[in-house]
Amino acid sequence: MSPNKIILPIIVFAQFCCTSLWFAGNAIMLDLIAEFHLDTSALGHLTSSVQFGFITGTFLFALLTITDRFPPSKVFFACALVGAAANVCITLKSNTLFSLFLLRFIVGFFLAGIYPVGMKIAADYYKSGLGKSLGFLVGALVLGTAFPHALKGFRGVITWEYLVYCTSILAALGGVLMFVFVPNGPYRTSLQKFDISIFYNVFKVKRFRMAAFGYFGHMWELYAFWAFVPVALAAFASYNRITSFDVSWVSFSVIAIGSLGCVISGYLSQNIPAKRVATIALTLSCLCCLISPLVFLAGNTIAFIAFLMFWGVVVIADSPLFSTLVAQNAPAASKGTALTIVNSIGFAITIVSIQLLNILQTVIPVAYLFIILALGPILGLYFLITTRGKA
């Protein structure tokens, strides 16, 4: 096998390893609440702290054009090690809510040098078939996000501390693999100097704005859905007095199956315009938001889990396509910065939607919680439909 043929599998595996840090806190939330005597509202606060850290990191990375000025594999490596170290510190017995918030913030900050940088590295290697490549890459993010829930499913065998150690070791391994085996790609164009104008000039391109705002609408829904899948499952089980399924394993399955959606949409984009595939996926996830109360209140366990699994596929299927459209419609020398700033704004939006659901869950029944998430896909569909041209 030639070196270039193993590049994508290495990038994908490294991305999976490092993004397992992302939702590690959510998977052990009940343990953290019990261990450090936290209030139940900590779910939303600690989830948002990662997002806030990621937003801050991506904002600074984009402002300073770091990904386009420095070797991206080295940036990825350094961020993976620091993120892994911050994650390990969660196990310290002296932690408080503030220190846990700070540690998760640091993890999120350095994930800014992992997720968008991984996409930048893929774009440097794969000019044609970028949609398929990013489909695998975002699929790895999905698996990495779901992985802590799978580990948590082994309760009684694996302690929450062991889960933290495991995700940290994986992150460090991912960083080392990227540093050792993935040099600069053949299509990489490096910026020679700091240029702050790139931060806002990319939005002057109409087709770039279409991709960016489609992504923003998608992000309003995505992370709030992932964060509250365990909440919805627990509420459904309580409402229907069901004890026959494990929330951790079902949560893992609902999130992890999204990787299949990413791969399928990536392959479809080779023969169907990426914009069209993204529009279909966003429409389907919007419909899921709107009909979710009907499925929840129907009380059928198999139908409810099957519905969440389908939603788990379509809610993320458009993500690699929006990233593809962003990369394709940004200037070559500022591709990394363009991906990073779009990620920064997109994840800022997730804080609003997550905190909104966090507040609403104390006011309205969980069955009606996800309707509000339809606002994002509706906005994204508006920009996709009203921007003319093939993509």
C-alpha positions as CSV (number, residue, x, y, z in Angstrom):
1,M,0.0,0.0,0.0
2,S,1.4,3.4,-1.0
3,P,1.9,6.0,1.7
4,N,-1.0,8.2,0.3
5,K,-3.4,5.3,0.6
6,I,-2.9,5.0,4.3
7,I,-3.1,8.8,5.0
8,L,-6.9,8.9,5.2
9,P,-7.3,5.9,7.5
10,I,-4.7,7.5,9.8
11,I,-6.4,10.9,9.8
12,V,-9.7,9.2,10.5
13,F,-8.4,7.1,13.3
14,A,-6.5,10.0,14.9
15,Q,-9.7,12.1,14.7
16,F,-11.7,9.3,16.4
17,C,-9.1,9.0,19.2
18,C,-8.9,12.7,19.9
19,T,-12.6,13.6,19.7
20,S,-13.4,10.9,22.3
21,L,-12.5,13.7,24.7
22,W,-15.5,15.7,23.6
23,F,-18.4,14.0,25.3
24,A,-16.4,12.2,28.0
25,G,-17.9,14.5,30.6
26,N,-21.4,13.8,29.5
27,A,-21.0,10.1,29.7
28,I,-19.8,10.3,33.3
29,M,-22.1,13.2,34.4
30,L,-24.0,11.3,37.0
31,D,-20.7,10.1,38.5
32,L,-19.3,13.6,38.6
33,I,-22.5,14.9,40.2
34,A,-22.2,12.2,42.9
35,E,-18.5,12.5,43.4
36,F,-18.3,16.2,43.6
37,H,-21.8,16.9,45.0
38,L,-22.9,19.0,42.0
39,D,-26.4,20.2,41.1
40,T,-28.2,18.4,38.3
41,S,-27.9,21.6,36.2
42,A,-24.2,20.7,35.8
43,L,-25.1,18.7,32.7
44,G,-25.8,21.8,30.7
45,H,-23.0,23.9,32.2
46,L,-20.3,21.3,31.7
47,T,-21.4,20.5,28.2
48,S,-21.5,24.1,27.3
49,S,-18.0,24.7,28.9
50,V,-16.5,22.4,26.3
51,Q,-18.4,24.2,23.5
52,F,-17.4,27.6,24.9
53,G,-13.7,26.4,25.1
54,F,-14.0,25.2,21.5
55,I,-15.5,28.5,20.4
56,T,-12.8,30.5,22.1
57,G,-10.1,28.3,20.6
58,T,-11.4,28.3,17.1
59,F,-11.9,32.1,17.3
60,L,-8.3,32.6,18.3
61,F,-7.0,30.0,15.8
62,A,-8.9,31.7,13.0
63,L,-8.0,35.2,14.1
64,L,-4.3,34.3,14.2
65,T,-4.6,32.1,11.0
66,I,-2.6,29.5,12.9
67,T,-3.8,26.5,10.8
68,D,-2.7,28.2,7.5
69,R,0.6,29.5,8.8
70,F,2.0,26.4,10.7
71,P,2.2,22.7,9.8
72,P,-1.3,21.4,10.7
73,S,-0.1,18.0,11.9
74,K,2.2,19.6,14.5
75,V,-0.7,21.8,15.6
76,F,-2.9,18.7,15.9
77,F,-0.3,16.9,17.9
78,A,0.3,19.6,20.4
79,C,-3.4,20.2,21.0
80,A,-4.1,16.5,21.4
81,L,-1.5,16.2,24.2
82,V,-2.7,19.3,26.1
83,G,-6.3,18.2,25.7
84,A,-5.5,14.7,27.0
85,A,-3.7,16.2,30.0
86,A,-6.6,18.5,30.9
87,N,-9.0,15.5,30.6
88,V,-7.0,13.4,33.1
89,C,-7.1,16.3,35.7
90,I,-10.9,15.7,35.9
91,T,-10.2,12.8,38.2
92,L,-8.5,14.9,40.9
93,K,-10.4,14.6,44.1
94,S,-10.0,18.3,44.9
95,N,-12.1,19.4,42.0
96,T,-15.1,21.8,42.3
97,L,-17.7,22.8,39.8
98,F,-15.5,25.8,38.8
99,S,-12.4,23.7,38.3
100,L,-14.3,21.0,36.3
101,F,-15.8,23.8,34.2
102,L,-12.3,25.2,33.6
103,L,-10.8,21.8,32.7
104,R,-13.6,21.0,30.3
105,F,-13.1,24.5,28.8
106,I,-9.4,23.7,28.3
107,V,-10.3,20.4,26.6
108,G,-12.7,22.3,24.3
109,F,-10.1,25.0,23.6
110,F,-7.6,22.5,22.3
111,L,-10.2,20.5,20.4
112,A,-10.1,23.6,18.2
113,G,-6.7,22.3,17.1
114,I,-8.1,18.9,16.4
115,Y,-11.4,18.8,14.6
116,P,-11.1,21.7,12.1
117,V,-7.4,21.0,11.7
118,G,-8.1,17.4,10.8
119,M,-10.5,18.6,8.1
120,K,-7.9,21.0,6.9
121,I,-5.3,18.2,6.6
122,A,-7.8,16.1,4.7
123,A,-8.5,19.0,2.3
124,D,-4.7,19.3,1.8
125,Y,-4.5,15.7,0.6
126,Y,-7.8,15.2,-1.3
127,K,-8.9,17.7,-3.9
128,S,-11.3,15.5,-5.7
129,G,-13.6,13.3,-3.7
130,L,-13.3,15.7,-0.7
131,G,-16.9,15.0,0.3
132,K,-16.2,11.3,0.7
133,S,-13.0,12.0,2.6
134,L,-14.7,14.4,5.0
135,G,-17.6,11.9,5.3
136,F,-15.2,9.4,6.9
137,L,-13.6,12.2,9.0
138,V,-16.8,13.5,10.4
139,G,-17.9,9.9,10.9
140,A,-14.9,9.5,13.1
141,L,-15.9,12.5,15.1
142,V,-19.3,10.9,15.6
143,L,-17.8,7.7,16.8
144,G,-15.4,9.5,19.1
145,T,-18.3,11.5,20.5
146,A,-20.3,8.3,21.2
147,F,-17.4,6.2,22.5
148,P,-17.6,7.4,26.1
149,H,-21.2,6.3,26.2
150,A,-20.2,2.8,25.1
151,L,-17.5,2.7,27.9
152,K,-20.1,3.9,30.4
153,G,-22.3,1.0,29.4
154,F,-19.8,-1.3,31.2
155,R,-20.8,0.1,34.5
156,G,-19.7,-2.1,37.3
157,V,-16.7,-3.2,35.3
158,I,-15.2,0.2,34.3
159,T,-15.1,3.0,36.8
160,W,-15.6,6.6,35.6
161,E,-12.0,7.3,36.4
162,Y,-10.9,4.5,34.0
163,L,-13.1,6.0,31.3
164,V,-11.3,9.3,31.7
165,Y,-7.9,7.6,31.5
166,C,-8.9,5.6,28.5
167,T,-10.1,8.6,26.5
168,S,-7.0,10.6,27.4
169,I,-4.7,7.8,26.3
170,L,-6.6,7.5,23.0
171,A,-6.3,11.3,22.4
172,A,-2.5,11.2,23.0
173,L,-2.2,8.2,20.6
174,G,-4.1,10.1,18.0
175,G,-1.9,13.1,18.2
176,V,1.3,11.0,17.9
177,L,-0.1,9.1,14.9
178,M,-0.8,12.4,13.1
179,F,2.6,13.9,14.0
180,V,4.6,10.8,12.9
181,F,2.7,9.6,9.8
182,V,1.0,12.6,8.2
183,P,3.3,15.3,6.8
184,N,2.1,18.3,4.9
185,G,-0.3,17.4,2.1
186,P,0.4,18.0,-1.6
187,Y,-2.4,20.7,-1.9
188,R,-1.4,22.7,1.1
189,T,-0.8,26.4,0.5
190,S,0.8,28.2,3.3
191,L,0.2,31.8,4.3
192,Q,3.5,33.6,4.6
193,K,2.3,36.2,7.1
194,F,-0.5,37.1,9.5
195,D,-3.5,38.5,7.8
196,I,-6.5,39.4,10.0
197,S,-8.7,40.4,7.0
198,I,-9.2,36.7,6.1
199,F,-11.3,36.4,9.2
200,Y,-14.1,38.4,7.6
201,N,-13.3,38.5,3.9
202,V,-14.3,34.9,3.3
203,F,-17.9,35.9,4.1
204,K,-18.0,38.2,1.1
205,V,-18.2,35.2,-1.2
206,K,-21.9,34.4,-1.7
207,R,-21.5,30.6,-2.0
208,F,-19.3,30.5,1.1
209,R,-22.1,32.3,3.0
210,M,-24.6,29.7,1.8
211,A,-22.5,26.9,3.1
212,A,-21.7,28.7,6.3
213,F,-25.3,29.6,7.2
214,G,-26.5,26.1,6.2
215,Y,-23.9,24.8,8.7
216,F,-25.0,27.2,11.4
217,G,-28.6,26.0,11.1
218,H,-27.4,22.4,11.3
219,M,-25.4,23.1,14.4
220,W,-28.3,24.7,16.3
221,E,-29.8,21.2,16.3
222,L,-26.9,18.7,16.3
223,Y,-25.2,19.1,19.7
224,A,-28.3,19.9,21.6
225,F,-29.8,16.7,20.2
226,W,-26.7,14.7,21.2
227,A,-26.5,16.2,24.6
228,F,-30.1,15.5,25.5
229,V,-30.5,12.0,23.9
230,P,-29.8,10.4,27.4
231,V,-32.3,12.9,28.9
232,A,-35.0,11.9,26.4
233,L,-34.3,8.2,26.8
234,A,-34.5,8.4,30.6
235,A,-37.7,10.5,30.5
236,F,-39.3,8.0,28.1
237,A,-38.4,5.1,30.3
238,S,-39.7,6.8,33.4
239,Y,-42.9,8.0,31.6
240,N,-43.7,4.5,30.3
241,R,-42.3,2.7,33.4
242,I,-39.8,0.8,31.3
243,T,-36.6,-0.9,32.7
244,S,-35.7,-3.0,29.7
245,F,-33.1,-0.8,28.0
246,D,-29.8,0.7,29.1
247,V,-29.7,4.5,28.5
248,S,-25.9,4.5,28.0
249,W,-25.9,1.8,25.3
250,V,-28.9,3.2,23.5
251,S,-27.3,6.7,23.7
252,F,-24.1,5.3,22.2
253,S,-26.1,3.6,19.4
254,V,-28.1,6.7,18.5
255,I,-25.0,8.9,18.3
256,A,-22.7,6.4,16.8
257,I,-25.0,5.4,13.9
258,G,-24.6,9.0,12.7
259,S,-21.1,7.9,11.4
260,L,-23.0,5.7,8.9
261,G,-25.0,8.8,7.7
262,C,-21.7,10.7,7.2
263,V,-20.2,8.0,5.1
264,I,-23.3,7.5,3.0
265,S,-23.7,11.2,2.4
266,G,-20.0,11.4,1.4
267,Y,-20.4,8.7,-1.2
268,L,-23.6,10.2,-2.5
269,S,-21.9,13.6,-3.0
270,Q,-19.6,11.9,-5.6
271,N,-22.6,11.5,-7.9
272,I,-25.1,14.1,-6.6
273,P,-24.3,17.7,-5.9
274,A,-23.3,18.1,-2.2
275,K,-25.8,21.0,-1.8
276,R,-28.7,18.8,-2.8
277,V,-27.7,15.9,-0.5
278,A,-27.2,18.4,2.4
279,T,-30.7,19.9,1.7
280,I,-32.3,16.5,1.9
281,A,-30.6,15.5,5.1
282,L,-31.4,18.9,6.8
283,T,-35.1,18.6,5.7
284,L,-35.4,15.1,7.2
285,S,-33.8,16.1,10.6
286,C,-36.1,19.2,10.7
287,L,-39.1,16.9,10.3
288,C,-37.7,14.7,13.1
289,C,-37.7,17.8,15.4
290,L,-41.3,18.6,14.6
291,I,-42.8,15.1,15.0
292,S,-40.7,14.0,18.0
293,P,-43.5,14.6,20.5
294,L,-45.8,12.3,18.6
295,V,-43.3,9.4,18.7
296,F,-42.4,10.1,22.3
297,L,-46.1,10.1,23.5
298,A,-47.0,7.0,21.4
299,G,-45.2,5.0,24.1
300,N,-43.8,2.3,21.8
301,T,-40.3,1.5,22.8
302,I,-39.1,-0.1,19.6
303,A,-40.7,2.7,17.5
304,F,-39.1,5.4,19.7
305,I,-35.6,3.9,19.6
306,A,-35.9,3.3,15.8
307,F,-37.0,6.9,15.4
308,L,-34.0,8.2,17.4
309,M,-31.7,5.9,15.4
310,F,-33.0,7.4,12.1
311,W,-32.7,10.9,13.5
312,G,-29.1,10.1,14.6
313,V,-28.3,9.3,11.0
314,V,-29.8,12.3,9.3
315,V,-28.9,14.9,12.0
316,I,-25.2,14.6,11.1
317,A,-25.3,13.4,7.5
318,D,-25.1,17.0,6.1
319,S,-22.1,18.0,8.3
320,P,-19.3,16.7,6.0
321,L,-21.1,18.2,3.0
322,F,-21.3,21.7,4.6
323,S,-17.6,21.4,5.4
324,T,-16.9,20.4,1.9
325,L,-18.8,23.4,0.5
326,V,-17.0,25.7,2.9
327,A,-13.6,24.3,1.8
328,Q,-14.4,24.4,-1.9
329,N,-15.7,28.0,-1.8
330,A,-12.8,29.5,0.3
331,P,-9.5,30.7,-1.1
332,A,-6.9,27.9,-1.1
333,A,-4.4,29.8,1.1
334,S,-7.0,30.5,3.8
335,K,-9.0,27.2,3.7
336,G,-8.0,26.2,7.2
337,T,-8.9,29.6,8.6
338,A,-12.3,29.5,6.8
339,L,-13.1,26.1,8.2
340,T,-12.0,27.2,11.7
341,I,-14.1,30.4,11.8
342,V,-17.2,28.6,10.5
343,N,-16.7,26.0,13.3
344,S,-16.2,28.7,15.8
345,I,-19.5,30.4,15.0
346,G,-21.3,27.1,14.6
347,F,-20.3,25.9,18.0
348,A,-21.2,29.3,19.6
349,I,-24.7,28.6,18.4
350,T,-24.7,25.2,20.1
351,I,-24.2,26.9,23.5
352,V,-27.4,28.8,23.0
353,S,-29.5,25.8,21.9
354,I,-28.0,23.5,24.7
355,Q,-28.6,26.1,27.4
356,L,-32.1,26.8,26.0
357,L,-33.0,23.1,26.3
358,N,-31.4,23.0,29.8
359,I,-33.8,25.7,30.9
360,L,-36.8,24.4,29.0
361,Q,-36.5,20.9,30.5
362,T,-37.5,22.4,33.9
363,V,-40.5,24.2,32.4
364,I,-42.1,21.9,29.8
365,P,-42.4,18.1,29.4
366,V,-39.3,16.4,27.8
367,A,-41.6,15.1,25.1
368,Y,-41.9,18.6,23.6
369,L,-38.3,19.6,24.2
370,F,-36.9,19.0,20.7
371,I,-39.5,21.0,18.8
372,I,-37.4,24.2,19.3
373,L,-34.5,22.6,17.5
374,A,-36.4,22.8,14.2
375,L,-35.6,26.6,14.0
376,G,-32.0,25.8,13.0
377,P,-32.7,23.5,10.1
378,I,-35.4,25.9,8.9
379,L,-32.9,28.8,8.8
380,G,-30.3,26.6,7.1
381,L,-32.8,25.4,4.5
382,Y,-33.7,29.0,3.7
383,F,-30.1,29.8,2.7
384,L,-29.6,26.5,0.8
385,I,-32.8,27.0,-1.2
386,T,-32.5,30.7,-1.9
387,T,-28.9,30.5,-3.1
388,R,-28.9,29.6,-6.8
389,G,-26.4,27.5,-8.6
390,K,-24.9,24.0,-8.5
391,A,-22.7,22.8,-5.8
